[in-house]
Amino acid sequence: MLSIATRGLVLAFTLALSTNGAIGQNKPTENKQLSIFTMPDCEPSGSTPAGVYCNSLQDWQKTFEANLPLARTIEEVLVRSDVTSIDGASYFVREALLQALTKAYDLSAAPIRFTTDAGSATAMHTRFVARFGLADTNTDLAVFPTGQPNNPEDESAPDYVFHPKILFVEYAGGVSYGIIFTSDNFKISTEFISDPSNNQNTANFENYNFVVASPKAALVQRHRCFFDALHGRSTGEAFDLRSVGATYSLCLFHRNATHNVADPVRFYTLPFEIDTIIAELAYEAGSATQIDVAGYNAGSPCISTILRKALSNGKRVRIITDDDVCGTNLSRKDKHWYAELENAGAEIRYMQTNAAGALSHRFHHKFMVFLGSGTPSVLTGSANFTCGGFGGNVEAVYLLNQPKMTSTYRSSFEHYWSDLAKPAGEIPLCGN
């Protein structure tokens, strides 16, 4: 039993571990599902709500220690002698994930294929050459740059963002696969990183999700299609969104990788399946009596339309967002959707994460909880609820119906709503 306390809220998770600490190694074909939320653990800032900033190295040390159970769970999936391959996709890669991947390869020598930005691709290659002496022609590490530079303001960047955050791990004999998906860019480490400039040992509010499933599951087949589409090209070949989408769709067809609505975890990729996920959202909203939204930004007109329709039908909609919404970080268009939702009756509260001298720290969640008469459903993944996230970006989106996972999201939302988030008038950046 893994038990995590987070400022007045205790979240308990049961995780099947073998005697050597590896997830699902004794019964690899059984489905295992687990959701864990990060815990920023900082000194009170003197502002309200208290205790939401990370202003010092001491704060980051405390946050690192609070997140250690999560970091160890990540390594339990990756760092195993029976790992035979690792596929990954992330907006960027920083030191925390580099450490975990290095440990994984050091133990299992399993081939790693990874799609990320050009700067991170170079850093991964350099690390593995230095650590293991891998030659350029070695097939154990294949890193595929997305074409987007580290600087998103660079005009040479494509008109989309490659934004998934997934690790897909195959175990010996192909009898089971481990999947990690998150709202974070894998900035969780079992080793303290003293330089917080890249927000290592994340002080953001994030969620991490773990699933172990059999190879026959649609969830696994769909991930295999996604990564085969990403990594079925040469490392020097330019990333082509249309080609990746076509290859992915063709693979789904040939594998008959169709989700059943009863599947505990369903996986979709955007923009390739945008119509499907919008239809799923509309159905969930239509079936729910209450919708709770936690998101760094929720400015998508499609999502706003669904939520406004729910409000017009007498349903309760609660939204928690970052106080960046009130500042200059978001466009006027995005702020317009919040105003429309509030005017339609949505209840909105804000997480205060801006302060003078505060290090990078955000309410970075992307999830919705749909509450009705039965088990709640949850939408989560890498996509912000924006025009980019539910428009042109490459994203990984998941629908959860598994009670243990959805109860974690529901409890965490209630914790944020009751204990941390505040109305606009109580947030300096949002007040009049």
MARVO-725114 format. One record per residue: x, y, z of N, C-alpha, C in turn. Coordinates in steps of 0.05 Angstrom, whole numbers, plus 5000, padded with zeros to 4 digits. Layout:
// residues N
XYZXYZXYZ ...
END
This chain:
// residues 432
501749765000500050005000501850255000 501350434982502850684980501050904990 501751045011500051245022501451515021 500151715011501351975007499552185020 500752345038499252565051499752825037 497752975031498053235018496453445031 497653595049496453825063493453775070 493053605090490353565100488853355084 489853245063488453045047490352805045 489252575052490852325049489752165026 491452105007490751944984492151684986 490751464985491951194987491551044961 493750914953493650764928494750484933 493450284922494450014923495849944897 498349854899499949794876501049514879 500549334860501649064861504649064856 506148994876509048984873510048704878 512048624863513348364869515348404891 516648194900518448214922520848384916 521548424890523848594884522948874876 520348944881519549214878518549284850 518349094832517549144804514549124802 513349314786510549314783509549074767 507648924777506348714762508048494752 510448454764512248244753511247964759 509747924781508747654787506447584770 504647774764502347714747502147924725 503847904705504248124686501848174668 500047974665497748014647495348144660 495448184686493248314700493448614697 491148744693491149034691491649164718 493349354719493949514744493549804736 492049954753491650234748492250394773 493550624770494350784792494651074783 493551264799493951544794495151674819 497151844815498551984837498752284829 498252454848498552744844501052844857 502453034844504853154855504053334879 506053384896505553534920507553754924 507053994914508754224921508654264951 510954274964511054294993512954524999 511754765002513355005004512755165030 514555335037514155505060511955705054 510355785074508355995069509556245058 508256365039509356595025508656855038 506756855057505757105069503357215054 502757095031500457175015498256965018 495957015008493756825009493256714982 492656444979492856255001495756185007 496256125032498956085041500055815031 502655805030503955545024503855444996 503655624977503455524949505855604932 507855724943510155804928512555634934 514455624916517055504922519155724916 519955854937521756094934524656034940 525255814952528055764960528855484954 531455434957532555164953531454974974 530955084998529754915019526954825012 525455004999522754934990522954704970 524854724951525154524931526054254942 527654264963528554014977526053884990 524354045002521953925015520053814994 519753954971518053854950519153594938 521853584935523153344925522553114944 522753154969522252934989519352854988 517553044986514652984985513952814960 515352864938514852724913516452464909 518052394929519752154926518151894921 515851854934514351604928513451594899 512751824887512051834859514451774842 516751894848519251854833520051554833 519751434856520451144858518450974842 515951054841514050904825514750914796 515651144786516451174758518850984753 520750974771523050794767522250504769 520150444785519250164787518150064760 517150244744516150174717518450144698 520450324700522550344680525050174686 525850184711528450074718528149784728 527949604708527449314713529149154694 530048924704531748754687530248624665 527548604667525948474646524848664626 525648924626524749114606526149044579 524549024558525748954532525649194512 524049394517524049634501522649864515 523450104509522150344520521650544497 519150624494518450834476517451074492 518251314483517351554498516751784479 515151964490514452214476514052424497 515352654493515152874512515753134498 514453354507514953614496517853684497 519153624520522053644523522953444544 525553414546526753224565528753384582 528553364608530353494626531853284643 533453374662535253204677533852974691 531553024702530152824718529552574701 528452614677527852384660530352264648 532352424642534952314633536152124654 535952194679536952024701535551754700 532851764698531251514699531851344675 532051454651532551304627535451184628 537251334639540051234641540150994660 538751004683538550784701537250544687 535150594672533750374659535550234639 536950374623538750254603541150114617 542050234638544350114653543649844663 541049804671540249544682539449344661 537849434641536749244622537949244595 539349464588540349514560538149484540 535749564548533449554529533549784510 533049744484532949964465530950174473 531750424468530050654475529550814449 527050874444526251044421524651274433 525451524426524251754439523851984419 521452104420520952344404520652574422 522152794416522153034433523253264417 523653494429524653724415527553694408 528553854390531253814379533453844401 533054044418535054084439535253844458 532853734466532753504483533953254470 533353234444534453004429537453004429 538653244426541553264427542653194455 541253294475542153244503541952944509 539852804500539652514505541852364491 542352434466544552304451547252344465 547752594473550352654486550652504512 548452484528548652344553549252044549 547851924530548251634526550951574513 551951744496554651704485556751724507 556451924525558351964546558151744567 555751654573555351454594556051174585 555151104561555350824551557050794527 558051014516559850994493558350904468 555750954466554250864443555051024418 555550884397556251014372553751124358 554051304339551851424325550151204311 551450984303549950774289548650574307 549050604334547950414352544950434353 543550214351540550214349539250214377 540850204398539750194425538550464433 539350684421538150944426537451074400 534951124395534051264372532351494380 533351744376531951984385531052134360 528452204360527152324337526352614343 527852804333527053094338524353154324 522853324337520153394326520353624307 522553764306522653994289522054254303 521054234328520554484342522954554360 523954794358526254874374525554914403 527554954420527055004448525555264452 525955464435524655724438522055724422 519755724436517155714421516655964405 518156184410517756434396519256434369 520856224365522356204340520456174316 520656354297518756354275519156114256 521455974259521855734243520355494254 519155524278517755304290515255234274 514454974274511954904260509555034274 507255024260504855154271503354964290 504654764300503454594321505554544342 504754444365506654364386506454064390 508753934392508753654398508753634428 506553544440506053584468505253344485 505453094474504752854491506852824513 506052674534507852604556507252314563 508552124549508051844552510651684553 510651474570512751274569511351004566 512250844547511050594539513150374541 512850184560514950004567514049714561 515649564546515049284541516749114560 515448904571516948714589517448454574 519148294585520148054572517947874561 518347794536516447614524513947754513 513748014516511448164507508948084521 509147984546506747894560505348124575 506748354578505448584590506848834582 505449054585506549324578505949514601 507849674608507349884628507050154614 505150314622504550564609504550784631 506050994627505851234644504951464627 502851594636502051844622501452054643 502052314636502152514656501552794644 500852984661500653264653503353404654 505253274666507953394670509853304648 512153424646514153344627516353174641 515452994659517152804672519352944688 518653144704520653284719520653184748 520452924752520552794778522952614779 524552634800526952484802527352364830 528752134831529452024857532152144868 533352314852535752454861535352754860 535952884882535453174884537153324864 535853504849537253674830537253954841 539554054847539654304862539154554845 539454524819538854754801535954744792 534254924802531454914796530755074771 532755164756532155354734530355234713 530454974710528654834691526354694705 525754784729523554674745523854374749 526254294757526654014764525353954791 524853694797523453624821520953784823 519153754805517053954798515554054823 515254314823513554444843510854514831 510354424807507754464795505754274807 503154334804501054154810500553984785 501153724786500953544763499653284771 499153114751498252844756499852644740 500352414752501752184739499951944740 499851784719498151554717499651314707 499151084719500650834714498650614707 499150474685497550244677499350024668 498849774678500149534667497949374654 498249304628496149164613497348954595 495648774586496448554569496748654540 498248524523498648614496496148614479 494148454487491648444472489748674477 490248824498488449044505488649264483 486249384477486249604458488049824466 488249874492489950084502492850044493 493849804496496549744488496849754457 494949644443495049644413495149924403 493650104414493550384405496150524411 497250474434499950594440502050484421 501850224415503850114396503550254369 501050304360500650434335501850724335 501350864358502351134360505451144358 506750974373509650974374510850864349 509550674336510550574310510350794289 508250954291507951184272510051394277 510751444302512751634309515551534302 516051284307518751184306519250994283 517450984264517850814241519350964219 520651174225522251334206525151334215 526851434198529651454206529951694224 532051684241532451904260533052174246 534052154222534652404207532352504191 530252354189527952434173526252644187 525452854172523953064184521252964194 520353084217517753014228515553124210 513752954201511553034184508952954197 507453154205504953104220502952944203 502653004178500752864161501552564158 504152514154505052244151504652084177 505252204200504852064226501951994230 500152184224497352144227496251914209 497151914184496251704165497251434174 499751414183500851164191499451064216 498851244235497451174259494651064253 493151204236490451124229490350854215 492250814197492450554182493050324202 494750374221495450174240493050104258 491550304266489050254282487150074267 486950124241485149964224486049674222 488649634217489649364213489649204239 490049344261490149204287487349184299 485349314287482649324298482749424326 484249634331484749734358482649934365 480249834370477949994377477249964406 476950194420476250174448473350094452 472749944473470149904483469450104504 466950204505466250414524466650314553 466750054557467249944584470149924591 471949984572474849974579475450164601 477050084621477550264644479250504637 480950474616482650694607482550694576 481750914565481650944536483651164527 484951114505487151284495486451394467 486751654464486351784438488651984433 489352024408491352214401490152444385 491052684391490152924377492553024360 492053144337489453214326488152994310 489352754309488352544291485552444298 484852464324482252364333480652574347 480852824338479553044351476553014350 475452924328472552894326471552694346 473052474350472152264369472252364397 474352514405474552594433472552814439 471952994420469853194424467153064427 466552854411464052704414463952564442 466152454450466252324477465752534499 466952774496466452984516463553064517 462353094494459553184493457752964506 458452714501456852504513457152504543 459652524553460152524582458752764595 458952994583457653234594454653204594 453553074573450653034572449652844592 451352654600450552444620450952534649 452652734653453452814680451353014692 451353024718449853234732451753454742 454353404743456253604751458853554737 460253764729462753744714464853914729 466953794738469153944751471553954733 472554194727474754234708477154344723 479454214720481954324731483854354708 484654594702486354644679487954894681 490354884672492055124670490655334653 489355244632487955424614485655274602 483355394600480955264588479655434568 481255524548480255724529479255614503 478755354501477855244476474955304471 474255414448471355464442469755214441 470854994431469354744431468654654459 470554654477470054574504468254774518 468655024514466955234525464055194517 463655124491460855074481459554844496 461054624499460054394514459254464542 461054614555460554684583458154884586 457955074567455755254568453055114563 453054914546450654764541449854614567 451854494581451254364606450054554626 451154794628450054994646447255064639 446655094613443955164605441954944611 442954704614441254474621441054434652 442054624667441754624696443954464710 446154404697448254244709450254434723 451554334743453554494758456254464744 457654684740460354684729462154844747 464254704757466254844773468954834758 470355054759472955064745475055174764 477355034764479755134778481855184757 483055424758485055484738487355644752 489455684738491855834748491256134746 492556284765492056574763493556704740 495056544724496156654699493856744681 491456634685489156714669488657014672 489157114696488657394701490957584693 493257464687495557634680495957664650 498457694642499057744614499957494599 499957264613500957024600498956904580 496356974583494356874565493157084548 492157014524491157204505488357304514 487557524502484957634507482757444499 483357294477481357094468480856884489 483056774501482756574522481156684545 481756924554480357044576477357074570 476757124545473957164537472356914543 473456674539471956434544471356394573 473256474590472656454619470356644627 470356884616468257074622465556964612 465556844589463056734579462056514597 463856334606462956114623461956224650 463356424661462456534686459756674683 459356814662456756934657454556734653 455256494644453256284640452656124665 454156184687453656064713455755884724 458055854710460255694720461455814745 462255654764463655744788466655714782 468055934785470955934778472556014803 474555854809476555934829479355914818 481256054831483956084820485955984840 488155864829490455794845492556014843 493256124865495256344865498056224863 499256254840501956144836503956354828 503056604826504856824819505556984844 508157034847509157194869511857294862 512657524873515257634868517357434878 519257374860521357194867520756894867 518256834860517456544860518756414836 519756164840520756004818518455894802 519155784779517055674762515155494777 512655554777510755404793507955454782 506555254774503955294762501955074771 499455154769497354954770497054844742 498354624737498854534709497154294702 495054244717493254014711491754054685 490753834675488953834652487053604656 484953634672483053414675480253524680 478353354673475453404679474353164692 472653204713471252994726468353024720 467152804709464252804702462852644723 461152774739459752644761456852594754 455852354759453052284754452152084774 450451904766449351704785451251464790 453051424771454851194774457751274780 459651104772462551174775463251414759 464651614771465451844755467251764732 467151924711469051904689470952144690 473352094680475352304680476652324652 476952574643478552624619481152754628 483352654619485952764627487952714605 490452784610492552744590494352994587 495453034564497353244559496153504550 493653494540492453724526491353924545 492254174543490854394555488154434541 486254544556483654584544483554844528 485154844507485555084491485155024462 485255224445484955184416487355024406 489755064417492054904409491754614418 491154584444490954314455488754144441 486454264436484354124422483954234394 486254274381486254374354488454254338 490754384336492954294318495154144332 495454154358497654024372497553724371 499853594373499953304378499653264408 497653124416497053094445496252804450 496452724475495452464485493252504505 490852394499488552444516487452174525 486552164550485651914562482851954575 481151764572478551754587478751524607 478251594632478551394654475851334665 475251074668472850984682473450794705 476050764711476850574732476450714759 474850594777474050734802476350834819 478550674822480750754839482051004828 482351014801483651254789481751494790 479251454783477451684782476951804810 476951624831476551734858478851904867 481251844857483552014863483252294851 482252304827481852564814479552714828 477552584835475252714849476152824876 477552664892478452754918480452984916 482252974896484153184893482853444885 480853424867479453674859478053794883 476753634900475453744924477453874943 479853754945481953874961482754144951 483254164925483954414913481754624917 479354544911477054724912476554824941 476654654960476054724988478354855003 480854774997483054845014485055045001 485155054975487255214962486255424943 484455354925483455544905481655754918 481755994907480156214918478656364896 476556514903475256684883477056904873 476457014851478157224838478757454857 476757534873477157764890479257714912 479957464918481957404938484657344927 484957364901487557314887488657584877 490957664887492057934879492057984849 492957784833493157824804490357844791 488357734804485657724793483757934804 484458044827482658234840482358494825 480158634831479658894818481359114830 
END
